[in-house]
Amino acid sequence: MAKTVGKVACFEMDGGNWQTYCDRLEMYFLVNKVEDNLKLPTLISCIGDTAYELMVNLCSPKKPCDCEYDEVIKIMANYLQPKPSVVAERFKFRQCRQSNGQSVANFMAELKKASRYCDFGTTLDDNMRDQFVCGVNSDFVRQRLFAEEKLSYNKAVTIATTLEAAERDSHAIGDKDISERNDVKTVHKIQPVSAGRGLCESCGDPHHRQTECKFSQYVCDVCKIKGHLRRMCPQVMRGSSLGRPTNGFGANRRGNGGRGAANRGRSWRGGWSGRGGGARSGLHWVQGRDAEADQEDFLQGERGRDGEEVMNLMSLSQYKPE
């Protein structure tokens, strides 16, 4: 017994296409060299219980096996897929438009499917071309097609597909260039000192470390210790955090030259806050707005006192000791 090629599945009553099923069945007959007198028995044995029951009802009072193969195929087709209205199908065809994100190839397949029952005959290519040009989503592609002389359907599809591929490639190259530029910016971006350190301990600049600072060998005017400027002196910082002015840090306002007279009307407002007891070691001085003004006066006086132009000067009112 010769081995059969392929397999014919049962016909699906829900959503199945009878014409497509018959076309596949014909190919099965052809490749397996099924004789004409065996086509109907093969169909009945493969169609499935539900579809065979429908076939029996449609062929009544005769039995399906008493009919011819072509007769049974036509009876089933008239029930499952009655011929639609040509006008209605052409109306649906004229409504076809390429949706956003739909490729040219998918739009072309949709048009082919919509034209199936339009009965265009020899004018099929002209109607396909016209609807393709009218339904394409891109105005640029449509204008390009309008400029063509003797435009055929195949030529219109070729031009639209080529332009679609070119646009897709240009977007891909543009996205790559933007990504590379962003990578370069990230590499060359100046990274500030880590949050753990905050500022340079020598000059207060947040953009470099103490080992890179040119003031790392400078001798402080306050504590006379080498390694930092006056504004980064621990004694000055401690005095600002405790609210006790030290070494001319705006506290000795009365003896601070021209700034003392301007500051006589100011009051040092603040209060102690913290947990537990009255010892000041675990407390923090909450300064008022006048204290911030005194700090700014002090910082302005640091220019020239350190002998250098202060770079990236940061207000001590923003400094919060850990």
Steps between C-alpha positions, in 0.01 A plus 500: 500500500641835398568751774275807491641851494355759737189484716150644461367638829136532600315808381451758775144618503586801719702738287605249235525604135330243279663613176846483654425155640392376156813644336723312744295186444557525124875522559480191720321313221760612250813408696360162603349431156149442634257376234179695431279223640690518831483878555155504662574207737827673597316825571233328712762310702707812572244777543408429863176416684352851527566591136374158379176544693450835325575333166236235565238764580582706191495201264173361638299310385802350326803375688835667438642175371230492228607841364791600280813656654456835321133512598576452871775766485258751345220426750734557794644815344157656444421456868836577663620773264220648295621733229513851644370814335753638254399858580541439873841340451619783281384749762711318761791498257481879455512549877838328538767731646848432630489532879774653716782251551378270221765405248455536126508122459219448751292775339547337160384163641192667650411652162539164330263340748243780465499471121424130500124530446499835321485334157736754339600257225758647262501835685629348826853647472371851424261492794769362731741775389246779551396382845860441603602855410192650665530288813872528573566676829806709407440825311860493380455155345169605342657809341785286368248263342305789349816613321540166319382462141327176397493379857405134536394324815823303531712812442302693764559224757871487414547876542304512827693204642836656405412836659375325813828308536705819442306689767538214746878483440540877537319492835722217617817691406369819664419318824847346499668841455296648785592208724870540418489874572333436833767244584773753422330760719478250782868413472618863496253626760674640808405283790485676836666364808308207645219575738699348783765775484301789355761778473874529467638521855756757392296761310137383501477440122253215430664409166828351618654319793748629754788310337438697179464841666770764456421632849587170669838647604356833611544601868173602666492851653282379787650177631842537330474142373596420142240341276201735470379856460339706773147429375556123539668525838347257755496775761300727272262219411457405862430857593236537227324177595491584872394858444817630671699736280873430488797684354306784353223276360245778493453467878737779591274726302585806705869470417461385143573822324235649276279191530459550879300819461271347247439200720430680829128498429496124443420249766646150531187282505504127543446220742639172621342181376590140566434200719568460861647725767653839486845399386587671176711215363197329345307812405472706184455875476208603280593835347273779392517717187734756667752223563502417131565865418796502743641192330474665160687805638769271624535316170528823307787599726679175422587627152843655522547375856594164358699672229319313222177547303249266656383241249151348513421688820226324696298674769560349843129542562458196276762298690364240743763311698446126526 
